[in-house]
């Protein structure tokens, strides 16, 4: 029987490539740890380094005499990079160099660790019910297919997540010099809007918070048009402000 989630991957890969990105694989340690990235096609290196040399630019960039700003899209624990950000890549790639890494045990990023079975359909439904503002309905088969493709390496992902979690009492939020946009689903039940407000205060005066109504934790998938518009406006503003600053 055809896995519906796996079957749509060739089309998704075609659309990502059409947007100007190419998949690149990096052998991290020579011992079986491999990370995959989707990078601008003119930044794909000829070796196992992460990106191409800076002087290798697209003909469009050269003719315009400008360097395009870079945007890195980091996915969460639900799915690999291009599945998570499929509605953002096309809009952003027109104006920015977009990079989409697959975290370890997602997509093509693997290690020599043993692959384990995914969680149940019931668990996936519970996760989606919390992550989305509106109830998401999919056929039972699609849930199974999604689990089969996206939720491998359960044990390793759990260990990775445990390593990323820091208790509130030990957490320190750095004040970064860059302008920061916190783009939040107003109805996020995983990280609520009050947490976003706290983060904004901790990150400093260069941080902006914008919430999107009728969206939960999966705001970029639930309301992609609004999400993209807000993100593009911020990136244009941040890029313009950066151009005003004197070069070091």
C-alpha positions in Angstrom: 0.0 0.0 0.0 1.3 3.5 -0.9 2.3 5.7 2.0 0.6 9.0 1.2 3.0 11.1 3.2 6.0 9.5 1.5 4.3 9.8 -1.9 4.1 13.6 -1.7 7.8 14.0 -1.0 8.9 14.0 -4.6 6.5 16.9 -5.3 7.6 18.7 -2.3 11.3 18.3 -3.3 10.4 19.6 -6.8 8.8 22.7 -5.4 11.7 23.4 -3.0 14.1 23.0 -5.9 12.0 25.2 -8.1 12.3 27.9 -5.3 16.1 27.7 -5.8 17.2 25.3 -3.0 19.3 22.2 -3.2 19.9 19.4 -0.7 23.4 19.2 0.7 24.8 16.5 3.0 27.6 17.0 5.5 29.5 14.1 7.1 30.1 15.5 10.6 32.5 13.1 12.2 33.3 10.4 9.7 31.7 7.9 12.0 28.2 7.8 10.7 26.8 11.1 11.8 25.4 12.9 8.8 23.4 16.2 8.6 21.4 17.3 5.7 20.7 20.9 4.7 18.6 22.6 2.1 20.6 25.6 0.8 20.5 28.1 -2.1 21.7 26.3 -5.2 24.6 28.7 -5.7 25.8 28.1 -2.2 26.2 24.3 -2.5 29.9 23.6 -2.0 31.9 21.1 -3.9 33.1 19.3 -0.8 31.7 18.4 2.6 31.8 21.9 4.1 28.5 23.4 5.2 28.1 26.2 2.6 29.9 27.3 -0.5 32.6 30.0 -0.3 31.3 33.5 0.1 32.6 34.6 -3.3 30.4 32.0 -5.0 27.2 34.0 -5.7 24.3 33.7 -8.1 24.4 35.6 -11.4 21.4 37.6 -10.2 23.2 38.7 -7.0 26.3 39.6 -9.0 24.4 41.6 -11.6 22.6 43.5 -8.9 25.8 44.1 -7.0 24.3 43.1 -3.6 24.5 40.3 -1.2 21.2 38.8 -0.2 20.5 38.5 3.5 20.3 34.9 4.9 17.3 33.3 6.7 17.7 30.0 8.6 14.5 28.1 9.2 14.9 25.6 12.1 12.1 23.0 12.5 10.6 21.6 15.7 10.0 18.0 16.8 6.9 17.2 14.7 8.5 16.9 11.2 11.6 17.5 9.2 12.6 20.9 7.8 11.0 21.2 4.4 7.7 19.6 5.6 7.6 22.1 8.5 8.4 25.2 6.4 6.9 24.2 3.0 4.6 27.2 3.0 7.3 29.7 3.8 10.2 28.7 1.4 8.7 30.0 -1.8 7.9 33.5 -0.4 11.2 33.9 1.4 13.5 32.5 -1.3 12.5 35.4 -3.7 14.3 37.9 -1.5 16.6 35.9 0.8 19.1 33.1 0.9 17.1 30.4 2.7 18.8 27.6 4.7 16.8 24.7 6.1 18.8 22.2 8.2 17.4 18.9 9.3 18.1 18.3 13.0 19.7 15.0 14.0 17.3 12.0 13.5 15.0 14.1 11.2 14.9 14.0 7.4 18.2 12.8 6.0 20.2 13.6 9.2 21.2 10.4 10.9 23.7 8.7 13.1 24.7 5.1 13.6 22.0 4.8 16.4 19.3 2.1 15.9 16.0 3.2 14.4 13.0 2.6 16.7 9.2 2.4 16.1 7.1 5.6 16.1 4.4 6.4 18.6 0.7 5.5 18.1 -1.9 7.2 16.0 -3.7 8.2 19.2 -0.6 10.0 20.4 -0.3 11.9 17.1 -3.9 13.0 17.3 -3.4 14.2 20.8 -0.3 16.2 19.8 -2.2 17.8 16.8 -5.2 18.7 19.0 -2.9 20.6 21.3 -0.6 22.2 18.6 -3.4 23.5 16.4 -6.1 26.1 17.1 -8.7 24.3 15.0 -9.3 20.6 15.1 -7.3 19.0 12.2 -9.0 16.1 10.5 -7.1 13.6 8.5 -8.0 10.1 7.4 -6.7 7.4 9.7 -4.4 6.1 7.0 -2.8 9.5 6.7 -2.0 9.6 10.4 -0.4 6.2 10.1 1.6 7.2 7.1 2.8 10.4 8.8 4.0 8.5 11.8 5.8 6.0 9.6 7.7 8.7 7.8 8.1 11.5 10.3 8.4 9.8 13.7 11.3 7.4 13.4 14.2 7.4 16.0 11.8 7.9 18.9 14.4 7.1 21.6 17.1 9.3 20.1 14.7 12.2 19.6 13.6 11.9 23.3 17.3 12.1 24.4 17.9 15.1 22.1 14.8 16.9 23.5 15.9 16.1 27.1 19.2 17.7 26.4 17.6 20.9 25.1 15.2 21.3 28.0 16.4 23.6 30.8 14.4 24.2 34.0 13.0 27.7 34.5 15.1 28.4 37.6 18.3 27.7 35.7 17.4 29.3 32.4 19.1 32.5 31.3 18.0 34.5 28.3 20.8 36.5 26.6 20.3 40.0 25.5 21.1 39.8 21.8 22.3 42.8 19.7 20.1 41.8 16.7 16.6 42.8 16.1 14.3 39.9 17.0 10.7 39.2 16.0 8.7 36.8 18.1 5.9 35.6 15.8 3.3 33.8 17.9 0.0 32.0 17.5 -2.4 33.8 19.8 -4.0 30.5 20.8 -0.8 28.5 21.3 -1.5 25.9 24.0 2.0 24.6 24.2 3.9 27.9 24.7 1.1 30.5 25.5 1.2 34.1 24.7 2.1 35.1 28.3 5.4 33.2 27.8 6.0 35.2 24.6 5.5 38.4 26.5 8.0 37.3 29.2 10.5 36.4 26.5 10.1 39.7 24.9 10.9 41.5 28.1 13.9 39.3 28.8 15.4 39.6 25.3 15.5 43.4 25.5 14.3 46.5 23.7 15.2 45.3 20.2 12.6 42.5 20.4 9.2 42.8 18.9 6.2 40.5 19.6 3.4 40.0 17.1 0.6 37.5 17.7 -1.6 36.0 15.0 -5.2 35.4 15.8 -7.0 32.0 15.3 -3.7 30.1 15.3 -2.0 27.8 17.7 1.6 26.4 18.0 1.5 25.5 14.3 0.8 29.1 13.3 3.1 28.9 10.2 1.0 26.0 8.9 -2.5 27.1 10.0 -2.2 30.7 8.7 0.8 30.7 6.3 -0.3 33.8 4.3 -0.5 36.0 7.4 2.7 34.4 8.8 4.6 35.0 5.6 3.4 38.7 5.4 4.5 39.5 8.9 7.8 37.7 8.5 8.6 39.4 5.2 7.8 42.8 6.6 10.1 42.3 9.6 12.9 40.9 7.4 12.6 43.9 5.0 12.7 46.3 8.0 15.7 44.5 9.7 17.6 44.5 6.4 17.0 48.1 5.8 18.1 49.0 9.3 21.2 46.9 9.0 22.2 48.7 5.8 22.1 52.0 7.7 24.7 50.8 10.2 28.4 51.5 9.4 30.4 48.5 8.3 32.9 47.2 10.8 
